[in-house]
Amino acid sequence: MLIRDTFGPADAPPMAHGGGDNSTSLSEVLTPLGLTEDGLAGATLKALQGSFVGFGHSLTSEMWDGLAAVAGVLETMANGTCPKSVYVSSLDPGVGKTQLLVHFLRELLRSPGHRGASAIICANRKDQIRAIATEAGLDQFAVLTSDDDLNAIATADPNEARILFTTHQMVEARCRNSNSFEAVSAFHYEGGPRMVRIWDEAMLPGEPIAVTLDDLNTIPAEVRTARPRFTADFDKVISQIVQAEEGDRIELPNLPRIHDFAEQEARRMTTGRAAKAVELIWPLFGRTVTVRRRYRISILDYRESLPADLQPVMVLDASARVRATYDLWERHRGGMQRLPSATKSYAGLTIGIWDRGGGKDTFSYDAPTIAEGVVKTINARPNEDWLVVHHKATADFDFEKLVKQRLSTSGAGKVKFVTWGRHDATNDFAHIPNVILAGVLFKPEPAYEATGRASAALPSASGAFQWTDEVRRGEHAHGILQALCRGAVRRLQNGCCPASRAFIIAHKGSGIPALLAKVFPGASIGDWLPIPKPLKGHAETAFDYIISRVEADASEVIPPADVYRHLGVTKDNFKSVRGQKNFRAALEAYGVRETTDVDGQPPGFWHPFRYYFGDEDD
């Protein structure tokens, strides 16, 4: 633990410790890194502690150790002594990685010993750049993106500012031709590569590529007239893919080289879906690809997207502890060092799972029913704030619109909406205690294999790939962690999240419910049944009988024996009916429940409100 007297003034209030008494001093944390308390990392951590005290942010000792490790690596980068590697910090959302980054940048600019040191911060999205740059309040920084309005917030040109903000996409695009980060002058400061390199959010060393047969078939119609010989050979490639079996690996001829048909020229000749297909298939020509025939016929592989000389680089990704991509990278590629992490307790979080399909296909025909369930759940706490994470609107449904149509005018202002794809790296909703994941973001199945191959550097030419299930589960865990941590669950109170509620639509068959205990250790996980499924068989008959008895005389408790005799089954057989969650949910929705020992009533089914107050239950 970084004890208080190594930070700031002596009259600063002590930090709240949530992680026991295994305290260590600042020097004990930094000395193994070859650093001192008076260095850049020490100054960063002192400033960080001061800001945390200011807004009551309390960390465990393990969390402080994890942040100290990040600060230490960043200092060695600024010193020019950092070994080449990919350094990964997987501290959970809300622990303070972004705050650490902000304070480090400030201390770097004011440090007398680092006047020539410069930094590049690579963000996942452009709005993250604006948020970090605004919060840091730096005197001098540059922005390099494809957005002129965002670039205009900079205070200096890229080559003149010690701090440069850019995007993942910009780095990958600028380095693609040279396969070198240090060769790209756009990222230089005073003619040389920047020493401190920070990658905010997820990093993949390769770009996964999966393209469907339907997409490939859009290309010939648009290039046949101008490129008849290329198209004839391309038709043969398509035919080979059609004839391949599930899991076959085929070698694609390098048609662009054979026919001198560059990708840029092909993209100029195509539009819409065909242009996107060109972007996907051109990197695969001349390579071995894997054919997948489930759902839709597709081919897949990947291409390298990050140059090796980007190292050393610091990756700040909370999802690194749950994503299989980092495990595969570490296991097969190497060149990665995981920094000390810490387990955040989610004991304050209650998660309810609605066991039904959560993909876009389900929403295309079931969105109104799901919207009813979401609104019913929101109305149970009408005076609280809610965040709904949902699929983007399609021609079949607009989920935000469906929910808003069903909300009361007074309650609509308490509900915020954000779509999948915009569900990460924003703190705008950190005050909201209730989050609903209206479905989960699913990728096409071949995309998971392509992602795993890219992470492990195992192209299709290397043989079969056996970790697709691991990758799929890790990507689901990553999406859910990031989405739920947009709300109040991201905050810390003595190493634990505050009281929060999450509601997730996910079928058990997806494997998602089984992941949640690992993703959110300590959370309470149970069923969420806002709209019970229709009952059938004995469950329907038992429900109708119980409700008819309650309707006839709400002042009685219906003994279980009366129900199973009505059904004509044994007591043991009735247990299976009583245990069905849809049966219980249907009764609860009507206000009926079974008595308990504390009710002071005989065993059976009753309607407590109507039992005591009659029929005035509206």
KEPADREN-731847 format. One record per residue (C-alpha): residue number from 1; chain; x negated, y, z negated. Coordinates in steps of 0.5 Angstrom, whole numbers, plus 500, padded with zeros to 3 digits. Layout:
BEGIN
num  chaine  px  py  pz
NUM  A  X  Y  Z
...
***
This chain:
BEGIN
num  chaine  px  py  pz
1  A  500  500  500
2  A  498  507  502
3  A  498  510  495
4  A  501  517  494
5  A  495  520  491
6  A  491  519  498
7  A  496  524  501
8  A  498  531  500
9  A  498  535  494
10  A  498  532  487
11  A  505  535  486
12  A  508  531  492
13  A  514  526  489
14  A  512  519  489
15  A  514  515  495
16  A  519  510  494
17  A  516  503  494
18  A  521  497  497
19  A  516  492  498
20  A  513  490  491
21  A  506  492  488
22  A  501  489  493
23  A  499  496  493
24  A  492  498  497
25  A  489  504  498
26  A  488  508  504
27  A  480  507  504
28  A  482  499  504
29  A  486  500  510
30  A  482  504  514
31  A  475  501  512
32  A  475  495  516
33  A  477  499  522
34  A  470  503  521
35  A  474  509  519
36  A  474  514  513
37  A  480  517  510
38  A  477  524  512
39  A  478  522  520
40  A  484  523  525
41  A  488  517  522
42  A  487  519  515
43  A  490  526  517
44  A  495  523  521
45  A  498  519  515
46  A  497  524  510
47  A  502  529  515
48  A  507  523  516
49  A  507  521  508
50  A  509  529  507
51  A  514  529  512
52  A  517  522  510
53  A  518  525  503
54  A  521  531  506
55  A  527  527  508
56  A  527  521  503
57  A  524  516  508
58  A  522  510  504
59  A  517  504  506
60  A  515  498  504
61  A  507  497  503
62  A  507  492  509
63  A  510  498  513
64  A  505  503  511
65  A  500  498  513
66  A  503  497  520
67  A  503  504  521
68  A  496  505  518
69  A  494  500  523
70  A  497  504  529
71  A  493  510  527
72  A  487  507  526
73  A  487  504  533
74  A  489  511  536
75  A  483  514  532
76  A  478  509  535
77  A  481  511  542
78  A  480  518  541
79  A  473  516  538
80  A  471  512  545
81  A  470  506  541
82  A  476  502  542
83  A  475  495  545
84  A  479  494  551
85  A  485  490  549
86  A  493  491  549
87  A  494  493  542
88  A  502  491  540
89  A  506  494  534
90  A  512  491  533
91  A  515  495  527
92  A  522  495  527
93  A  526  501  529
94  A  527  507  524
95  A  520  505  521
96  A  517  511  523
97  A  513  509  530
98  A  515  515  533
99  A  514  520  527
100  A  507  517  527
101  A  506  519  534
102  A  508  526  533
103  A  503  527  528
104  A  498  524  531
105  A  498  528  537
106  A  498  534  533
107  A  492  532  529
108  A  489  530  535
109  A  489  537  538
110  A  487  541  531
111  A  481  536  530
112  A  475  539  530
113  A  471  533  532
114  A  476  531  538
115  A  476  537  542
116  A  474  533  548
117  A  479  528  547
118  A  486  527  551
119  A  492  523  551
120  A  497  520  556
121  A  504  518  553
122  A  508  513  557
123  A  515  513  556
124  A  521  508  558
125  A  525  514  560
126  A  525  521  562
127  A  530  523  556
128  A  525  520  551
129  A  519  525  554
130  A  524  531  553
131  A  525  528  546
132  A  518  527  543
133  A  515  533  546
134  A  521  537  543
135  A  520  534  536
136  A  512  535  537
137  A  512  542  538
138  A  505  542  541
139  A  502  548  544
140  A  499  545  550
141  A  502  539  554
142  A  503  537  561
143  A  509  533  564
144  A  508  528  570
145  A  515  525  573
146  A  519  525  579
147  A  524  530  576
148  A  522  538  577
149  A  526  540  571
150  A  523  536  566
151  A  516  537  569
152  A  518  545  568
153  A  518  544  560
154  A  510  543  560
155  A  506  549  558
156  A  500  547  562
157  A  498  543  569
158  A  496  536  568
159  A  489  536  569
160  A  489  542  564
161  A  493  539  558
162  A  490  535  553
163  A  497  531  552
164  A  500  528  558
165  A  507  525  558
166  A  509  521  564
167  A  513  515  565
168  A  512  507  566
169  A  515  507  573
170  A  510  513  575
171  A  504  509  572
172  A  506  503  576
173  A  507  507  582
174  A  501  511  582
175  A  496  505  580
176  A  499  500  585
177  A  495  502  591
178  A  488  502  588
179  A  490  497  582
180  A  486  502  578
181  A  489  507  572
182  A  482  510  571
183  A  482  512  579
184  A  488  516  579
185  A  486  523  578
186  A  493  525  577
187  A  492  522  570
188  A  485  525  569
189  A  483  531  564
190  A  478  535  566
191  A  476  530  571
192  A  476  524  567
193  A  481  518  565
194  A  484  520  558
195  A  482  516  552
196  A  488  515  548
197  A  493  511  552
198  A  500  510  549
199  A  506  506  552
200  A  512  507  548
201  A  517  501  548
202  A  517  495  552
203  A  511  493  556
204  A  510  487  562
205  A  504  486  565
206  A  507  484  572
207  A  514  486  575
208  A  519  480  576
209  A  522  479  583
210  A  528  475  584
211  A  532  476  591
212  A  538  473  593
213  A  540  470  600
214  A  545  474  600
215  A  541  480  600
216  A  536  477  605
217  A  541  476  610
218  A  542  484  610
219  A  535  485  613
220  A  536  482  620
221  A  542  486  622
222  A  538  493  621
223  A  531  491  624
224  A  533  486  629
225  A  533  491  635
226  A  527  495  633
227  A  523  488  631
228  A  526  482  635
229  A  520  478  634
230  A  519  479  626
231  A  527  478  626
232  A  526  471  629
233  A  521  469  624
234  A  525  472  619
235  A  531  468  621
236  A  526  462  620
237  A  524  464  613
238  A  532  464  611
239  A  533  458  614
240  A  528  454  610
241  A  530  457  604
242  A  537  455  605
243  A  535  448  606
244  A  530  448  600
245  A  533  444  594
246  A  533  447  587
247  A  527  448  584
248  A  523  447  590
249  A  517  452  592
250  A  516  454  599
251  A  510  458  601
252  A  513  464  605
253  A  508  466  611
254  A  506  473  611
255  A  510  476  616
256  A  509  484  615
257  A  501  482  617
258  A  503  478  622
259  A  507  483  626
260  A  504  489  623
261  A  510  491  620
262  A  509  495  613
263  A  514  496  608
264  A  514  503  608
265  A  516  503  616
266  A  521  497  614
267  A  525  502  608
268  A  525  507  613
269  A  529  503  618
270  A  534  500  613
271  A  539  503  608
272  A  543  501  602
273  A  543  494  600
274  A  538  492  606
275  A  533  497  604
276  A  533  494  596
277  A  532  487  599
278  A  526  490  603
279  A  523  493  597
280  A  524  486  593
281  A  522  481  599
282  A  516  485  602
283  A  511  483  596
284  A  513  476  596
285  A  511  475  603
286  A  504  471  603
287  A  506  468  597
288  A  509  461  594
289  A  516  462  591
290  A  521  458  587
291  A  528  457  590
292  A  534  457  585
293  A  540  454  587
294  A  545  455  581
295  A  550  460  582
296  A  547  463  588
297  A  541  461  592
298  A  535  466  590
299  A  527  466  591
300  A  523  468  585
301  A  516  470  583
302  A  512  477  581
303  A  507  481  582
304  A  502  485  578
305  A  504  492  576
306  A  499  494  571
307  A  492  495  572
308  A  487  492  567
309  A  483  498  566
310  A  489  501  563
311  A  486  498  557
312  A  485  500  551
313  A  493  501  551
314  A  497  502  545
315  A  504  499  546
316  A  509  501  541
317  A  515  496  542
318  A  520  494  536
319  A  522  488  540
320  A  515  485  540
321  A  517  481  534
322  A  523  477  538
323  A  521  477  545
324  A  518  471  548
325  A  515  475  553
326  A  509  478  548
327  A  508  470  546
328  A  507  468  553
329  A  502  474  555
330  A  498  472  548
331  A  498  465  550
332  A  497  465  557
333  A  494  471  559
334  A  490  473  553
335  A  487  480  552
336  A  492  482  547
337  A  492  484  539
338  A  498  484  535
339  A  497  489  529
340  A  500  488  522
341  A  508  488  522
342  A  513  488  516
343  A  519  485  515
344  A  525  490  515
345  A  531  487  511
346  A  538  488  514
347  A  541  486  507
348  A  546  492  508
349  A  548  490  515
350  A  555  486  516
351  A  555  483  523
352  A  562  480  526
353  A  562  476  532
354  A  568  475  537
355  A  567  468  540
356  A  569  470  547
357  A  565  472  554
358  A  561  478  554
359  A  559  479  561
360  A  561  483  566
361  A  565  478  570
362  A  569  477  563
363  A  570  484  563
364  A  573  484  570
365  A  579  481  568
366  A  579  481  561
367  A  577  488  559
368  A  584  491  557
369  A  585  485  552
370  A  578  486  549
371  A  579  494  549
372  A  585  492  545
373  A  581  488  540
374  A  576  494  540
375  A  581  499  538
376  A  584  495  533
377  A  578  494  529
378  A  576  502  530
379  A  583  503  527
380  A  581  499  521
381  A  577  505  519
382  A  580  511  522
383  A  576  516  518
384  A  569  513  520
385  A  564  514  526
386  A  564  509  531
387  A  559  507  537
388  A  561  503  542
389  A  556  500  547
390  A  559  497  553
391  A  558  495  561
392  A  558  501  566
393  A  564  502  570
394  A  565  498  576
395  A  571  498  581
396  A  575  493  577
397  A  574  496  570
398  A  572  502  566
399  A  572  500  559
400  A  571  507  556
401  A  577  509  559
402  A  581  503  557
403  A  579  504  550
404  A  580  512  550
405  A  587  511  553
406  A  589  506  546
407  A  586  511  541
408  A  590  516  537
409  A  588  523  539
410  A  586  524  532
411  A  581  518  532
412  A  578  519  539
413  A  573  524  536
414  A  570  519  532
415  A  568  514  537
416  A  562  515  541
417  A  560  511  547
418  A  554  509  551
419  A  553  504  556
420  A  548  498  557
421  A  541  501  560
422  A  542  507  556
423  A  542  503  549
424  A  535  504  547
425  A  530  509  545
426  A  535  515  542
427  A  537  517  535
428  A  543  521  537
429  A  547  516  533
430  A  543  514  527
431  A  548  517  523
432  A  554  512  525
433  A  555  506  520
434  A  559  502  525
435  A  557  499  532
436  A  561  495  537
437  A  557  491  542
438  A  563  490  547
439  A  559  485  551
440  A  552  484  552
441  A  547  485  558
442  A  546  479  562
443  A  541  478  567
444  A  542  473  573
445  A  538  467  571
446  A  532  467  576
447  A  530  474  573
448  A  529  470  566
449  A  524  465  570
450  A  521  471  574
451  A  520  475  567
452  A  517  469  564
453  A  512  468  570
454  A  510  475  570
455  A  508  475  562
456  A  504  469  563
457  A  501  470  569
458  A  504  463  572
459  A  506  465  579
460  A  510  460  583
461  A  504  457  586
462  A  502  454  579
463  A  507  449  578
464  A  514  449  574
465  A  516  454  569
466  A  518  451  562
467  A  520  457  558
468  A  526  460  561
469  A  530  459  555
470  A  525  462  551
471  A  525  468  555
472  A  533  469  556
473  A  533  468  548
474  A  528  473  547
475  A  531  478  552
476  A  538  477  549
477  A  535  479  542
478  A  531  485  545
479  A  537  488  548
480  A  542  487  541
481  A  536  489  537
482  A  535  496  541
483  A  543  497  541
484  A  545  496  534
485  A  539  500  532
486  A  542  506  535
487  A  546  507  529
488  A  545  507  522
489  A  542  500  521
490  A  536  503  524
491  A  535  508  517
492  A  531  505  511
493  A  533  505  504
494  A  527  502  500
495  A  525  498  506
496  A  532  496  507
497  A  538  498  512
498  A  544  502  509
499  A  551  499  509
500  A  552  498  516
501  A  557  494  520
502  A  556  491  527
503  A  561  487  532
504  A  559  483  537
505  A  562  480  543
506  A  558  474  545
507  A  561  467  546
508  A  557  461  542
509  A  555  458  549
510  A  551  464  550
511  A  546  462  544
512  A  547  469  542
513  A  550  468  535
514  A  545  463  533
515  A  539  468  534
516  A  542  474  530
517  A  539  471  523
518  A  532  472  526
519  A  533  478  529
520  A  537  481  523
521  A  534  478  517
522  A  538  478  511
523  A  544  480  514
524  A  551  477  513
525  A  554  474  519
526  A  561  472  520
527  A  567  471  525
528  A  570  477  528
529  A  577  476  531
530  A  581  482  532
531  A  586  479  537
532  A  586  471  535
533  A  587  466  541
534  A  594  463  543
535  A  595  457  538
536  A  597  451  541
537  A  599  444  539
538  A  600  443  531
539  A  596  450  530
540  A  602  453  533
541  A  607  449  530
542  A  605  450  523
543  A  604  458  524
544  A  611  458  527
545  A  614  454  521
546  A  610  458  516
547  A  612  465  519
548  A  619  463  519
549  A  619  461  512
550  A  616  468  510
551  A  621  471  514
552  A  627  467  511
553  A  624  469  504
554  A  618  473  503
555  A  619  472  495
556  A  616  464  496
557  A  610  461  497
558  A  610  455  502
559  A  606  449  499
560  A  601  446  504
561  A  605  439  503
562  A  611  442  506
563  A  607  444  512
564  A  604  438  514
565  A  610  434  512
566  A  614  438  518
567  A  608  437  522
568  A  609  429  521
569  A  601  429  519
570  A  597  427  513
571  A  594  431  508
572  A  587  430  511
573  A  590  431  518
574  A  592  438  516
575  A  586  440  514
576  A  583  440  521
577  A  589  445  523
578  A  588  449  516
579  A  580  450  518
580  A  581  453  525
581  A  579  460  525
582  A  584  462  530
583  A  590  459  526
584  A  587  463  520
585  A  586  469  524
586  A  593  469  527
587  A  596  468  520
588  A  592  474  517
589  A  594  478  523
590  A  601  477  521
591  A  599  479  513
592  A  599  471  511
593  A  594  468  507
594  A  593  462  503
595  A  593  463  495
596  A  586  463  491
597  A  585  462  484
598  A  585  469  482
599  A  592  470  485
600  A  596  467  479
601  A  600  463  484
602  A  601  456  486
603  A  597  453  492
604  A  600  455  499
605  A  601  460  504
606  A  604  467  502
607  A  605  474  505
608  A  602  478  498
609  A  605  485  500
610  A  612  483  502
611  A  612  478  496
612  A  611  484  492
613  A  614  490  496
614  A  619  486  500
615  A  620  488  508
616  A  617  495  508
617  A  610  493  510
618  A  610  498  516
***
